[in-house]
Amino acid sequence: MTIRPADVLNSLLPISRQAIEVIDATYEPDDADSCMLLKCKAQVIGGEFDGHPLEIEMTLEGCGEMDGQRHFAALRRAIGIPNPETTDDLRFTPFNVQIGVAHGRNVIRDYGDWGA
């Protein structure tokens, strides 16, 4: 899953473990109306990168949804809400991720409980 800095172009987090939280989320079709996307605005909480903005996007229906479904399941486990009813249920619950870098962008490599 790709995460993109929301504000500053070329502002990447280093490969690291971080605590983050979703601050806003929408579930909407892509531009071609062929896929359904979960788009989350998130931020790092605590530490050196506190407040660093991130955008997380997952394809949950159509267009290669399996990877997005796996990441969504991991996100739900990480925040402790197995069956969210709305995107509001995903907001403001801290969870831990392993941040990586691929193709010039940050990516989430793993969700964990190792304490960021």
C-alpha positions in Angstrom: 0.0 0.0 0.0 1.4 3.4 -0.9 1.3 6.3 1.4 2.1 9.8 0.2 3.1 12.9 2.1 0.0 15.1 2.0 1.7 18.5 2.2 5.4 18.5 1.2 6.6 17.0 -2.1 9.8 14.9 -1.5 9.2 14.8 2.2 9.6 11.1 3.0 9.8 9.4 6.3 12.9 7.2 6.8 12.5 3.5 7.0 11.3 3.2 10.6 8.6 2.1 13.0 6.1 4.8 13.6 2.8 5.3 15.6 0.2 6.9 13.4 -3.5 7.7 13.5 -6.1 8.2 10.8 -7.5 11.7 11.0 -10.0 11.5 8.1 -11.2 8.8 5.8 -13.5 8.5 2.7 -14.8 5.5 0.8 -15.3 6.5 -2.8 -15.0 5.4 -6.5 -11.8 6.0 -8.4 -11.8 8.6 -11.2 -12.9 6.0 -13.8 -15.7 4.6 -11.5 -14.2 1.1 -11.9 -12.8 0.6 -8.3 -13.8 1.6 -4.8 -11.1 3.2 -2.8 -10.6 3.8 0.9 -8.6 7.0 1.2 -7.3 8.0 4.6 -5.5 11.1 5.8 -3.2 10.1 8.6 -0.4 11.6 10.7 2.6 10.4 12.8 2.0 10.7 16.5 4.9 11.3 18.8 8.6 11.2 18.3 10.8 13.2 15.9 8.2 13.1 13.1 5.1 14.0 15.2 2.4 15.5 13.0 4.0 14.4 9.7 1.1 14.0 7.3 0.4 10.8 5.3 -2.2 9.7 2.8 -3.1 6.1 2.7 -5.1 4.6 -0.2 -6.5 1.1 -0.5 -8.5 -0.5 -3.3 -11.3 -2.5 -1.6 -13.5 -3.4 -4.6 -12.4 -4.2 -8.1 -9.0 -3.4 -9.8 -6.8 -5.8 -7.9 -8.6 -5.5 -4.5 -6.8 -8.4 -2.8 -3.8 -6.4 -1.6 -6.1 -3.6 -0.4 -8.3 -6.1 1.4 -5.2 -7.6 3.2 -4.1 -4.1 4.3 -7.6 -3.1 5.4 -7.8 -6.3 7.5 -4.4 -5.5 9.1 -5.6 -1.9 9.7 -8.8 -3.1 11.4 -6.8 -5.5 13.6 -4.3 -2.8 14.5 -7.0 -0.4 15.6 -9.0 -3.1 17.3 -12.2 -2.6 15.3 -12.9 -5.7 13.3 -16.1 -4.5 11.6 -16.2 -0.7 11.2 -19.6 0.6 10.2 -18.4 3.9 8.8 -15.1 5.5 8.0 -15.5 7.6 11.2 -14.8 4.3 13.1 -11.2 4.4 11.7 -10.3 7.8 13.1 -8.1 8.8 16.0 -7.0 5.4 17.2 -3.2 5.1 17.3 -1.6 2.1 15.7 1.9 1.1 14.8 3.4 0.6 11.3 6.7 -0.3 9.7 7.4 2.4 7.1 9.4 1.6 4.1 10.3 3.4 0.9 9.6 2.1 -2.7 9.6 4.0 -6.0 10.2 7.3 -4.3 7.3 7.0 -1.9 6.6 5.8 1.6 4.9 2.4 1.9 3.5 0.5 4.9 5.4 -2.7 5.2 3.8 -4.1 8.3 1.3 -3.3 11.1 2.5 -4.3 14.5 2.3 -3.8 18.3 6.0 -3.3 18.9 5.5 0.3 20.3 6.7 3.0 18.0 
